[in-house]
Amino acid sequence: MSGSSSPVEAVTGKSPEELKEDVAKAAKKSVSSLRDFVAGGAGGICAVLVGHPFDLVKVRLQTAEKGVYNGALDVVRKTIAREGAVRGLYAGVSAPLVGVTPMFAVSFWGYGVGKQLVESFSEVKDGQYSVAQVSAAGFFSAIPMTIITAPFERVKIILQIQGQKQLGPGEKPKYSGGVDVVRQLMREGGIKSVYRGSAMTLARDGPGSAAYFATYETIKRYLTPKDETGKPGKLSLTAVCAAGGAAGVAMWIPVFPVDTIKSRLQSAEGNLSIGDTIRQLYSRGGVKAFFPGMGPAMARAVPANAATFLGVELAHQAMNKVF
């Protein structure tokens, strides 16, 4: 009968062609999210391998009692003397290797989802997101990431500071590894103990991720040459590394005091509150007490985040060739 609609159109209000288009768009978004997840995991592995020794120095400076170390090089020297180069500087690396891979995967997946949300609520001109749009997507990425980041950083910090303790003859470390840390924390305080510091983790990673992705996209866009139509041309891996390194620095500068509070909170014995931790830190050294280990953090930020984004971009390139 002429003018009659198909059963599908009667139910959905859309023609078969429109439905096919919607399905294709949904499939494209799903594939894009999966690629972001895989590429983020690759970037995470690169970040850990390059950045873990710097991170260990930062955490030990943040959590040590006053006078234990007189600077970053002193931490390195004493760590190597006491524990050896590889074992010492990569103490606690198992937790971030297991945790950072999904953590970065979730971060870049969350960033991709964040961009999709931004696109649905605002206009993206010529496929180029504004700084505000990238920042919003970056902040969103920190929300799902905190679920993984908080417990893994708790385990990592406990293992890193364990190496500072001078063991007596025949004395064994309290924890034998990451799994043992989780087991003991669960026994002592349940899941709440494992997730201690989650609020401070989000307080650090929300604004930090906003600055991180906004800086990366802005600098990469500036350094990538334009083609004859004025659109970004071939991706330069040098630009990726430069933008990634700058993004790491931009992420740490505004949130470093929050990270210090988080490290103290996650390594403390007993049930310290955020307020107690802040008061303790301030009483020990004023404002300066919130910035120990900033040198190693900044030194780590450039190579580790250059490696992260290089890993992400190379993973995307590899997937584009395969699929």
C-alpha positions, 0 to 999 in steps of 0.5 A: 500500500503506497505511503505506508511505513515499514514495521521497523519505521512504525516502531522506531520512527526512523527509516531502515537507512537512518537506523543503519546509519545510527548502527554504523555510528555506534559501531564506529564509536565502540571501535574507537573506544576499544582502540583508545583502551589498547593504545592507552595500555601500550602508553602505560607500559612505556611510562612505567619502564621509563618513569618508575625510578624517578617516581620511587625517588619522589615518593621516598622524599615525600614520605621519609622523616626529616633528615633521612635524605638530603636530596634526590641524588642522596635517595638514589645513592642510598637506595642503590647501596642498600638494595642494588640498582635494579632491585632498588630503583624498581622496588614496587614496580610490579604494582604499577606494571599490573595497574598502570597498563589498565589505568592508562588504558582506562584513562585514554578510553575515558578521554575518548568517551569524554570527547564523545560526550563533549561532542554531544553537548557542544559543537566541535568545529572542523573536528578540532576540539577547543582547549575547554572541550579537551579539558572537560574530556580530560577531567572526565577521564580521571573519574573511571581511572580513580577506581584503578589508580587509588588502590594500585598507588596505595600498594605501590607506595607501601612497597616503595617506602618499605625499602627505606627500613633498615632490616635487622639480621634475619628480619624479613620485610613486612610485605612480600609483594603486591598481593601480600600488601592487598591481603594484609590491608584487607585483613586490617581494614577491609576494602576501605583500607585498600581504597584509602586516599581515593578522594585525594587521588581524584582531587589530583587526577581531575584537574591534572588530567584536564591540564594534561590532555589540554597541553598535549593537544594544544602543543601537538597541534601547534607543532604538527605541520599543516597540509595545503588545505590548512588541516593537520598534516602527517603526525611528527613523532618528535612533536608527539614526544615534545607535547607529551613531555610538556603535558607531564609538566603541566599536569604536575605543577598545579596538583603537586601539593595534593599528591604529597597529601595523598602519598602521606595519607596512603603510607600512614599507619592508622586512620589519618584524615585528610585534615590531620595529614595537612596539619601534620605536613604544615607543622613539619615545614610550612608550605615547603613541606607540600613540595618535597620530591618536586625535582624528581617528579618534574625530571620524570614527567618529561621522559615518562610522558613523552614515552606514554604518548609515543606509545599511544600514537605508535599503537594507534598507527599500528592498529590503523595498518592492521585494521 
